[in-house]
Amino acid sequence: MNATYDTPRRLILNLEMDEVLSSVAETIKNFAVIYLVDISEVPDFNTMYELYDPSTVMFFFRNKHIMIDLGTGNNNKINWALKDKQEFIDIVETVYRGARKGRGLVIAPKDYSTKYRY
Amino acid sequence: MEEDIDGDIEDIEALNYDDLDNVSKLQKSQRFTDIMQKVEAALQNGSDISNHGMVLEDDPEYQLIVDCNVLSVDIENEIVIIHNFIRDKYRLKFPELESLVHHPIDYARVVKKIGNEMDLTLVDLEGLLPSAIIMVVSVTASTTSGKPLPEDVLQKTIDACDRALALDAAKKKVLDFVESRMSYIAPNLSAIVGSAVAAKLMGTAGGLSALAKMPACNVQLLGAKKKNLAGFSTATSQFRVGYLEQTEIFQSTPPPLRMRACRLLAAKSTLAARVDSTRGDPSGTAGRSFREEIHKKIEKWQEPPPAKQPKPLPVPDSEPKKKRGGRRLRKMKERYAVTDMRKLANRMLFGVPEESSLGDGLGEGYGMLGQAGSGKLRVSVGQSKLAAKVAKRFKEKSYGSSGATSGLTSSLAFTPVQVYISKHEFIGANLML
């Protein structure tokens, strides 16, 4: 289970992540569902999850937030546009496997320490 | 033995006889003339449908048709004999012609047209042969090594050609007759392949029951042309199809499906022939239903494959990995199994400090290996199951690669010694476990 939080104001940049999410949705529908949340309409969680970036992807499993070690320093979310579909699917699968085992923190298959960009 | 040789010589001489009548007897025979008369009479009378009620075998027409089938086969053989005769005579004049024109009737026609003419530009072969072959024939004729025939030989050759053509015409008549009666004789077969092809099939097989006894693969090949004309490519030759090639069903299938259609046709038409030979279905409905089946099958083959649906990924870890078992896997796993030495090294005796590779508690610990009270005097590295294989490979690598080893060296000299390690050799040595 995961959710994305998007601001509509910077649509052009966000569409990259939206594109990836929509193309992946059918493929991973057996174990993950994608929710798109507009943070200007639903601002209730902005402070709680620190949602300030153009696009943010967070993962939840049975109402528990799952952290991912991406190498970026911020384990709570992916706050850049991940362009590669297969990478994204890999991350979702890793999160699923770890979460089912009961882990609260999973290690992403790929390291994004020097590579993440807005 | 000698009699056989004499017999053979006689046969060869028979072929050289000047008189065609000694070789080809069919046309003069009584049987031939009888049947031809009946056929002509029947052709003029038209088909008589009132005979349906009678049992087939009693019907005189049926008997006539059976005779016609046998006769057509005989006529074919006769034509071959006459063709040989013509060929032998005409060899003196134009030897290359026989390899250019294979079909006996075409050959006879060409011989008749050319006659004794040496210059082929004066001879018009239009309509007798395809234009490509006419060209080849003209070119070869200009360089031929033949000489004009003497008058009487020429006359005999022309006579033989006439005979061949007459036989061919007779055969055509017989086939036409059979074809017109086809829907009466074999309604199911003609419902599938059409009466012309059915008549040809029956004629070549030598009768309806003969056709019914053939397996379908033979039926497929009835009437198949084998030889390829000189110089023409075999790339376009349709392989392994006979008279069935002329059926409407075959012609209307797209080329990539033709082989499969041919096999299907052959199978169903054999079934229909069997039904007909036992008169199981005089109305022909079985044949029509076969035809429908064939059409449906060919339609189905031409359907496009179902569109590929993008499959969603399965839930991770939901399908347990298919683990294999068995001897092979066990042997494979042995290579990575924990050895006895390592097991001993992993354990420790209570109250007894273990020895280590660097001494004093530094380095790798040896656990129970080499300890006095461990109950084992020595640890034998006796895992011969694995070590034997490894040793053999090692041996082959180091000793087998040099080709200079003479055949007299025995492998016994290189057997690795069974290692038993004493405590002293141990300290400081690498634990190769």
Interface residues (C-beta under 8 A of the other chain):
Chain A: E26 T27 I28 K29 N30 F31 I89 E93 Y96 R97 R100
Chain B: P310 P312 L313 P314 V315 P316 D317
